Structures are given as structure tokens and as C-alpha cells.
Amino acid sequence: GALEFLTDNLYFTVTTGAVRNTISMYTQTSVASSSAPAGDSRQNEYYVTALASGVTFSAPSGTPVNGNLLLIRIKDNGSAQTLGWNSIYKAVARALPLTTTASKTMYLGFKYNSSGTGTWDLIAYAEES
């Protein structure tokens, strides 16, 4: 079974059974706008809520491990903005988006792949209709 709880913006899952005493930690970071958003590999969700200029997403700080998940949510300030990506982000499910759609929320799901040089692989994409 699993025990789940939320405290101080941290979401924990403690799993028992075949894999014993595993703890997953989920944290969120939110910024209105940044010219070089990076996040932190220890933060699973990174929100850009009112992007006001073109950006290049930098590599997250910290030391990710194989299988870490990262969700990036992007919404611009009502005007489409350009998006650039550090080479640590890799297109897998589809091409990395190069622009926002004005006033639409975009979700990008990445999974860390430690093989080779290590990349954050894009495995999910959704945009508000």
C-alpha cells in the first residue's frame, strides 16, 4: 500500500510492499516571467504564469537521477512568446515547442534519462484548446 500526504507545499508518497520504504517528494516553483527559467531537479513542477518575453529554458540545477519527472507549465502574458531549450532537453514524444500560443496554457512533461550524457526527455505535451 501507499501513504500519501501534503505538507508545506511538499507532496510525499511512502510506498510499502515489493519496494520498501520508498519516499517520493513533489515540490512546485512558480514565477511570473523570467528570461532564463531553470528550475531545480529537486522540484517536480515549474510554472511560468505570465511570460512577458522570449526565453531559453536552462538546465535545472541539482543532480537528477534516472526516472525523475519534471512538469513545466507555461502561460504567456497575452502575447505569443518564443521558447528556446538548453541541449539537456530532448524531443522524444514530439518536437520541443518554439513558441507559446497567446493566452493558452501549455504543459510539458519530461523524464530524466541518465544514459549517455543525461537528458530531460519530453514524454508528454498538452496545450489548452
Legacy VTK file of the C-alpha trace (Angstrom):
# vtk DataFile Version 3.0
C-alpha trace
ASCII
DATASET POLYDATA
POINTS 129 float
0.000 0.000 0.000
0.942 3.666 -0.088
0.514 6.534 2.321
0.224 9.989 0.741
0.287 13.369 2.456
0.840 17.060 1.692
2.773 19.419 3.956
4.422 22.815 3.325
3.872 22.537 -0.459
5.600 19.133 -0.452
3.703 16.069 -1.587
5.017 12.776 -0.247
4.211 9.202 -1.177
5.548 6.466 1.083
5.288 3.059 -0.580
5.448 -0.294 1.159
5.398 -3.773 -0.294
7.732 -5.059 -3.003
9.724 -1.834 -2.922
10.076 -0.990 0.739
10.236 2.422 2.361
10.389 4.452 -0.831
9.671 8.161 -0.457
8.771 10.374 -3.415
8.838 14.137 -2.879
6.987 16.618 -5.097
7.605 20.346 -4.958
6.441 23.298 -7.037
8.035 26.578 -8.074
6.219 29.425 -9.781
7.479 32.621 -11.462
5.528 35.253 -13.353
8.198 35.698 -16.017
11.925 35.030 -16.445
14.322 35.381 -19.369
16.167 32.176 -18.377
13.932 29.897 -16.302
15.831 26.907 -14.963
14.101 25.320 -12.029
15.774 22.735 -9.857
15.929 18.987 -10.456
14.533 18.534 -6.922
11.396 20.474 -7.956
8.955 18.403 -9.961
6.739 21.231 -11.181
7.862 24.571 -12.614
5.223 27.155 -13.547
5.693 30.268 -15.683
2.449 32.180 -15.209
2.735 35.379 -17.308
5.670 35.043 -19.709
6.449 38.545 -20.974
9.408 37.915 -23.311
11.143 35.193 -25.277
13.051 32.715 -23.089
15.580 29.926 -23.170
14.996 27.219 -20.588
18.313 26.496 -18.848
19.278 23.134 -17.405
17.713 22.578 -13.986
20.173 22.880 -11.107
20.854 19.962 -8.800
21.639 16.344 -9.560
18.745 14.446 -11.124
18.548 10.669 -11.022
17.266 8.321 -13.681
13.474 8.465 -13.868
12.969 11.871 -12.174
9.889 13.662 -13.539
9.554 17.352 -14.342
6.378 19.174 -15.349
6.723 22.636 -16.890
3.562 24.733 -17.244
3.805 27.879 -19.381
1.337 30.672 -19.997
2.288 33.948 -21.646
1.047 37.457 -20.837
-1.446 37.536 -23.715
1.183 37.821 -26.466
2.881 34.793 -28.037
6.492 34.405 -26.862
9.434 32.441 -28.294
10.810 29.424 -26.442
14.367 28.099 -26.568
15.760 24.999 -24.890
19.122 24.026 -23.392
20.523 20.894 -25.055
19.713 18.855 -21.908
16.059 18.920 -23.054
15.422 16.284 -25.719
12.482 15.897 -28.096
11.056 12.383 -27.746
7.232 12.442 -27.880
7.278 15.407 -30.268
9.410 18.431 -31.160
10.110 20.878 -28.350
7.758 23.867 -28.776
9.392 27.039 -30.082
6.591 29.480 -29.260
3.625 29.878 -26.974
0.098 30.365 -28.259
-1.226 33.695 -26.959
-3.176 33.307 -23.699
-3.104 29.486 -23.813
-1.628 27.255 -21.100
0.944 24.687 -22.225
2.082 21.625 -20.258
5.334 19.774 -20.949
6.188 16.522 -19.159
9.823 15.428 -19.002
11.508 12.306 -17.608
15.219 12.267 -16.783
17.205 9.715 -18.792
20.634 9.141 -17.238
22.010 7.108 -20.145
24.760 8.784 -22.156
25.150 12.433 -21.185
21.783 12.572 -19.389
18.772 14.347 -20.837
15.320 15.537 -19.806
13.219 13.682 -22.401
9.915 15.264 -23.462
7.396 12.464 -22.961
4.112 14.409 -22.769
2.690 17.620 -24.232
-0.689 19.321 -23.962
-1.973 22.770 -24.801
-5.218 24.458 -23.838
-7.688 24.428 -26.718
LINES 1 130
129 0 1 2 3 4 5 6 7 8 9 10 11 12 13 14 15 16 17 18 19 20 21 22 23 24 25 26 27 28 29 30 31 32 33 34 35 36 37 38 39 40 41 42 43 44 45 46 47 48 49 50 51 52 53 54 55 56 57 58 59 60 61 62 63 64 65 66 67 68 69 70 71 72 73 74 75 76 77 78 79 80 81 82 83 84 85 86 87 88 89 90 91 92 93 94 95 96 97 98 99 100 101 102 103 104 105 106 107 108 109 110 111 112 113 114 115 116 117 118 119 120 121 122 123 124 125 126 127 128
